[in-house]
């Protein structure tokens, strides 16, 4: 079980995908602890297990073996219904592609989430947190790629999740726009205390994290702790 200051604890997590006679070992016995409020960057080549781990932590997939705790709740012991409840109450997701509804304004895209959350913030409040208070009535086609990604972040945090999981959130963006997105994620972490996990192929982003988990062949090959976190504005792509 987790210590009081840990939001996640993983013990010997494995994930094996089977296709016919072929077995793919995506995770090969992963152990980690994550403290509440940490910013964690996951680095490693494609196929090293980063997205698989993020999906299991987010309740989108289930481990083949091992144990994973969210505080005192064992996620690896939950059925699909309880995992859905966990995702709704505790987790926000940000992906490389924004998945906004084109016919809805920024405000309306965020409001979709607030309608099903227990204690959401107002959509305009969430959009203000990512610096888009002046763009709330704009449709996705009227927004830049970085603005659309920040709307997606506002949508993810509007339900006040304890955990924000980001899979390549800057992957489709240029360096200047990507820095604005990272700044938005760090501002949310600072203001709301949201535990934030970021998958990236961009090694420079590791400098904004409290800790960096390096992945190789389905395992965490090493963990690096940053004594100081760099401001996103100082990053070079």
VEXPA-291998 format. One record per residue (C-alpha): residue in one letter; chain; residue number from 1; x, y, z. Coordinates in nm, 4 decimals. Layout:
REM residues N
(A, A, NUM, (X, Y, Z));
...
//
This chain:
REM residues 237
(X, A, 1, (0.0000, 0.0000, 0.0000));
(X, A, 2, (0.1051, 0.3601, -0.0449));
(X, A, 3, (0.2703, 0.5777, 0.2162));
(X, A, 4, (0.0633, 0.8833, 0.3158));
(X, A, 5, (0.2756, 1.1160, 0.0994));
(X, A, 6, (0.2614, 0.8883, -0.2050));
(X, A, 7, (-0.0210, 0.9168, -0.4543));
(X, A, 8, (0.0947, 0.6131, -0.6586));
(X, A, 9, (0.2879, 0.3002, -0.5698));
(X, A, 10, (0.3654, 0.0304, -0.8271));
(X, A, 11, (0.4983, -0.3126, -0.7403));
(X, A, 12, (0.6330, -0.5449, -1.0128));
(X, A, 13, (0.3882, -0.4235, -1.2784));
(X, A, 14, (0.3877, -0.6214, -1.6012));
(X, A, 15, (0.1849, -0.5940, -1.9194));
(X, A, 16, (0.1873, -0.8555, -2.1944));
(X, A, 17, (-0.0085, -0.8228, -2.5158));
(X, A, 18, (-0.0914, -1.1464, -2.6996));
(X, A, 19, (-0.1666, -1.1590, -3.0715));
(X, A, 20, (-0.2025, -1.5164, -3.1905));
(X, A, 21, (0.1198, -1.6878, -3.0938));
(X, A, 22, (0.3081, -1.3606, -3.0527));
(X, A, 23, (0.3601, -1.2142, -2.7072));
(X, A, 24, (0.4738, -0.8550, -2.6614));
(X, A, 25, (0.6111, -0.7740, -2.3169));
(X, A, 26, (0.5323, -0.4024, -2.2893));
(X, A, 27, (0.6156, -0.3787, -1.9177));
(X, A, 28, (0.8587, -0.6158, -1.7466));
(X, A, 29, (0.8267, -0.5637, -1.3724));
(X, A, 30, (0.8069, -0.1913, -1.3001));
(X, A, 31, (0.8361, -0.0455, -0.9486));
(X, A, 32, (0.7938, 0.3206, -0.8536));
(X, A, 33, (0.6506, 0.5627, -0.6001));
(X, A, 34, (0.5144, 0.9045, -0.6942));
(X, A, 35, (0.4526, 1.1734, -0.4346));
(X, A, 36, (0.1444, 1.3917, -0.4452));
(X, A, 37, (0.2123, 1.7129, -0.6366));
(X, A, 38, (0.5207, 1.5894, -0.8220));
(X, A, 39, (0.5953, 1.6673, -1.1851));
(X, A, 40, (0.7316, 1.3511, -1.3471));
(X, A, 41, (0.8719, 1.3270, -1.7005));
(X, A, 42, (0.8860, 0.9856, -1.8704));
(X, A, 43, (1.1607, 0.9542, -2.1323));
(X, A, 44, (1.2539, 0.6678, -2.3606));
(X, A, 45, (1.2330, 0.5406, -2.7182));
(X, A, 46, (0.9087, 0.4343, -2.8829));
(X, A, 47, (0.7991, 0.0933, -2.7586));
(X, A, 48, (0.9837, 0.1221, -2.4275));
(X, A, 49, (0.6641, 0.1068, -2.2190));
(X, A, 50, (0.5906, 0.4716, -2.1386));
(X, A, 51, (0.2402, 0.4930, -2.2873));
(X, A, 52, (0.1485, 0.1488, -2.1566));
(X, A, 53, (0.2387, 0.2585, -1.8057));
(X, A, 54, (0.0482, 0.5857, -1.8415));
(X, A, 55, (-0.2611, 0.3978, -1.9603));
(X, A, 56, (-0.2484, 0.1647, -1.6605));
(X, A, 57, (-0.1938, 0.4526, -1.4168));
(X, A, 58, (-0.4895, 0.6315, -1.5779));
(X, A, 59, (-0.7203, 0.3321, -1.5568));
(X, A, 60, (-0.7456, 0.2973, -1.9354));
(X, A, 61, (-0.5761, -0.0438, -1.9324));
(X, A, 62, (-0.5075, -0.3174, -1.6802));
(X, A, 63, (-0.1777, -0.4737, -1.5842));
(X, A, 64, (-0.1112, -0.8408, -1.6513));
(X, A, 65, (0.0426, -0.8846, -1.3066));
(X, A, 66, (0.1781, -0.6831, -1.0165));
(X, A, 67, (0.0031, -0.4242, -0.8029));
(X, A, 68, (-0.0697, -0.0540, -0.8448));
(X, A, 69, (-0.2103, 0.1687, -0.5710));
(X, A, 70, (-0.3683, 0.5124, -0.5956));
(X, A, 71, (-0.3346, 0.6253, -0.2351));
(X, A, 72, (-0.4953, 0.3348, -0.0487));
(X, A, 73, (-0.7014, 0.2158, -0.3471));
(X, A, 74, (-0.5594, -0.0831, -0.5347));
(X, A, 75, (-0.6250, -0.0072, -0.9009));
(X, A, 76, (-0.5117, -0.3529, -1.0085));
(X, A, 77, (-0.8013, -0.4973, -0.8095));
(X, A, 78, (-1.0767, -0.2922, -0.9758));
(X, A, 79, (-1.3238, -0.3998, -1.2417));
(X, A, 80, (-1.4073, -0.1866, -1.5471));
(X, A, 81, (-1.6921, -0.0054, -1.3727));
(X, A, 82, (-1.4762, 0.0978, -1.0777));
(X, A, 83, (-1.1906, 0.1997, -1.3088));
(X, A, 84, (-1.4341, 0.4275, -1.4946));
(X, A, 85, (-1.5336, 0.5857, -1.1631));
(X, A, 86, (-1.1645, 0.6321, -1.0741));
(X, A, 87, (-1.0923, 0.8034, -1.4070));
(X, A, 88, (-1.3906, 1.0368, -1.3762));
(X, A, 89, (-1.3152, 1.1452, -1.0221));
(X, A, 90, (-0.9381, 1.1613, -1.0116));
(X, A, 91, (-0.7677, 1.1732, -1.3543));
(X, A, 92, (-0.7362, 1.4253, -1.6374));
(X, A, 93, (-0.5843, 1.3295, -1.9736));
(X, A, 94, (-0.3988, 1.5379, -2.2305));
(X, A, 95, (-0.2916, 1.3742, -2.5564));
(X, A, 96, (-0.0840, 1.4788, -2.8576));
(X, A, 97, (-0.4005, 1.5417, -3.0587));
(X, A, 98, (-0.6484, 1.7764, -2.9033));
(X, A, 99, (-0.9772, 1.5899, -2.9700));
(X, A, 100, (-1.1838, 1.9074, -2.9481));
(X, A, 101, (-1.5354, 1.9125, -3.0933));
(X, A, 102, (-1.5151, 2.1475, -3.3949));
(X, A, 103, (-1.8738, 2.2754, -3.3646));
(X, A, 104, (-1.8282, 2.3860, -3.0025));
(X, A, 105, (-1.6483, 2.6935, -2.8717));
(X, A, 106, (-1.3560, 2.6695, -2.6310));
(X, A, 107, (-1.5987, 2.7417, -2.3481));
(X, A, 108, (-1.8405, 2.4701, -2.4627));
(X, A, 109, (-1.5645, 2.2118, -2.5096));
(X, A, 110, (-1.4587, 2.2633, -2.1480));
(X, A, 111, (-1.8177, 2.2755, -2.0216));
(X, A, 112, (-1.8771, 1.9209, -2.1499));
(X, A, 113, (-1.6514, 1.7893, -1.8742));
(X, A, 114, (-1.7849, 2.0148, -1.5989));
(X, A, 115, (-2.1354, 1.8790, -1.6537));
(X, A, 116, (-2.0331, 1.5287, -1.5397));
(X, A, 117, (-1.7844, 1.6211, -1.2636));
(X, A, 118, (-1.8600, 1.6239, -0.8904));
(X, A, 119, (-1.7167, 1.9653, -0.8007));
(X, A, 120, (-1.5885, 2.1283, -1.1207));
(X, A, 121, (-1.4457, 2.4727, -1.1695));
(X, A, 122, (-1.6265, 2.7097, -1.4038));
(X, A, 123, (-1.5147, 2.6707, -1.7688));
(X, A, 124, (-1.4004, 3.0329, -1.7834));
(X, A, 125, (-1.1876, 2.9735, -1.4712));
(X, A, 126, (-1.0198, 2.6697, -1.6285));
(X, A, 127, (-0.9530, 2.8612, -1.9499));
(X, A, 128, (-0.8078, 3.1525, -1.7530));
(X, A, 129, (-0.5629, 2.9129, -1.5855));
(X, A, 130, (-0.4161, 2.8328, -1.9286));
(X, A, 131, (-0.4191, 3.1958, -2.0441));
(X, A, 132, (-0.7172, 3.1771, -2.2796));
(X, A, 133, (-0.9729, 3.3946, -2.1050));
(X, A, 134, (-0.9943, 3.6139, -2.4157));
(X, A, 135, (-1.0590, 3.3177, -2.6477));
(X, A, 136, (-1.3507, 3.1452, -2.4758));
(X, A, 137, (-1.5987, 3.2140, -2.7575));
(X, A, 138, (-1.3682, 3.0980, -3.0365));
(X, A, 139, (-1.4153, 2.7700, -3.2227));
(X, A, 140, (-1.1199, 2.5278, -3.2623));
(X, A, 141, (-1.0712, 2.6316, -3.6269));
(X, A, 142, (-1.0175, 2.9892, -3.5059));
(X, A, 143, (-0.7422, 2.8849, -3.2646));
(X, A, 144, (-0.3772, 2.8000, -3.3222));
(X, A, 145, (-0.2467, 2.4506, -3.2468));
(X, A, 146, (-0.1040, 2.5669, -2.9151));
(X, A, 147, (-0.4301, 2.7356, -2.8193));
(X, A, 148, (-0.6242, 2.4204, -2.9035));
(X, A, 149, (-0.3886, 2.2180, -2.6855));
(X, A, 150, (-0.4380, 2.4625, -2.3996));
(X, A, 151, (-0.8168, 2.4274, -2.4397));
(X, A, 152, (-0.7627, 2.0514, -2.4115));
(X, A, 153, (-0.5618, 2.1096, -2.0923));
(X, A, 154, (-0.8366, 2.3352, -1.9538));
(X, A, 155, (-1.0903, 2.0635, -2.0314));
(X, A, 156, (-0.8754, 1.8054, -1.8513));
(X, A, 157, (-0.8308, 2.0135, -1.5352));
(X, A, 158, (-1.1826, 2.1615, -1.5145));
(X, A, 159, (-1.3016, 1.8680, -1.3037));
(X, A, 160, (-1.0176, 1.9381, -1.0567));
(X, A, 161, (-0.8360, 1.6040, -1.1021));
(X, A, 162, (-0.5687, 1.5034, -0.8566));
(X, A, 163, (-0.3668, 1.3572, -1.1434));
(X, A, 164, (-0.2936, 1.4947, -1.4910));
(X, A, 165, (-0.1530, 1.2466, -1.7437));
(X, A, 166, (0.0009, 1.3941, -2.0593));
(X, A, 167, (0.1085, 1.1789, -2.3546));
(X, A, 168, (0.3305, 1.3810, -2.5916));
(X, A, 169, (0.1395, 1.7071, -2.5258));
(X, A, 170, (0.3893, 1.9092, -2.7343));
(X, A, 171, (0.4489, 1.6454, -3.0030));
(X, A, 172, (0.2533, 1.8294, -3.2744));
(X, A, 173, (0.3774, 2.1780, -3.1837));
(X, A, 174, (0.6727, 2.3985, -3.2703));
(X, A, 175, (0.9184, 2.4933, -2.9962));
(X, A, 176, (0.7722, 2.8337, -2.9089));
(X, A, 177, (0.4180, 2.6962, -2.8862));
(X, A, 178, (0.5348, 2.3853, -2.7008));
(X, A, 179, (0.6947, 2.6021, -2.4338));
(X, A, 180, (0.3614, 2.7814, -2.3801));
(X, A, 181, (0.1924, 2.4439, -2.3301));
(X, A, 182, (0.4565, 2.3301, -2.0788));
(X, A, 183, (0.4178, 2.6627, -1.8974));
(X, A, 184, (0.0434, 2.5983, -1.8710));
(X, A, 185, (0.1017, 2.2508, -1.7259));
(X, A, 186, (0.3506, 2.3844, -1.4698));
(X, A, 187, (0.1175, 2.6694, -1.3725));
(X, A, 188, (-0.1595, 2.4199, -1.3015));
(X, A, 189, (0.0788, 2.2073, -1.0960));
(X, A, 190, (0.1831, 2.5137, -0.8945));
(X, A, 191, (-0.1662, 2.6532, -0.8392));
(X, A, 192, (-0.3680, 2.3344, -0.7926));
(X, A, 193, (-0.1029, 2.0887, -0.6721));
(X, A, 194, (-0.1984, 1.8482, -0.9499));
(X, A, 195, (0.0355, 1.5489, -0.9756));
(X, A, 196, (0.1546, 1.5625, -1.3368));
(X, A, 197, (0.3090, 1.2893, -1.5536));
(X, A, 198, (0.4410, 1.3921, -1.8962));
(X, A, 199, (0.5541, 1.1539, -2.1692));
(X, A, 200, (0.7848, 1.3189, -2.4197));
(X, A, 201, (1.0524, 1.2398, -2.6755));
(X, A, 202, (1.1959, 1.5878, -2.6187));
(X, A, 203, (1.4834, 1.5419, -2.3749));
(X, A, 204, (1.5000, 1.9130, -2.2881));
(X, A, 205, (1.1590, 1.8965, -2.1189));
(X, A, 206, (1.3081, 1.6741, -1.8466));
(X, A, 207, (1.4577, 1.9831, -1.6848));
(X, A, 208, (1.1147, 2.1105, -1.5694));
(X, A, 209, (1.0436, 1.7921, -1.3719));
(X, A, 210, (1.0981, 1.6979, -1.0113));
(X, A, 211, (1.2058, 1.3540, -1.1318));
(X, A, 212, (1.2671, 1.1846, -1.4656));
(X, A, 213, (1.1878, 0.8171, -1.5262));
(X, A, 214, (1.3988, 0.6738, -1.8086));
(X, A, 215, (1.2419, 0.3759, -1.9872));
(X, A, 216, (1.4086, 0.0988, -2.1872));
(X, A, 217, (1.2675, -0.2391, -2.2940));
(X, A, 218, (0.9618, -0.2220, -2.0699));
(X, A, 219, (1.1521, -0.1259, -1.7564));
(X, A, 220, (1.2567, 0.1889, -1.5712));
(X, A, 221, (1.6294, 0.1883, -1.6412));
(X, A, 222, (1.7072, 0.4780, -1.4072));
(X, A, 223, (1.5477, 0.7638, -1.2160));
(X, A, 224, (1.6941, 1.1128, -1.2076));
(X, A, 225, (1.6005, 1.3724, -0.9473));
(X, A, 226, (1.6382, 1.7375, -1.0426));
(X, A, 227, (1.7525, 1.9469, -0.7486));
(X, A, 228, (1.6000, 2.2540, -0.9147));
(X, A, 229, (1.3310, 2.2722, -1.1790));
(X, A, 230, (1.3973, 2.4952, -1.4786));
(X, A, 231, (1.1321, 2.7434, -1.5911));
(X, A, 232, (0.9715, 2.6388, -1.9184));
(X, A, 233, (1.0644, 2.9722, -2.0779));
(X, A, 234, (1.4352, 2.8838, -2.0478));
(X, A, 235, (1.4042, 2.5563, -2.2408));
(X, A, 236, (1.5721, 2.5085, -2.5765));
(X, A, 237, (1.4117, 2.2606, -2.8180));
//
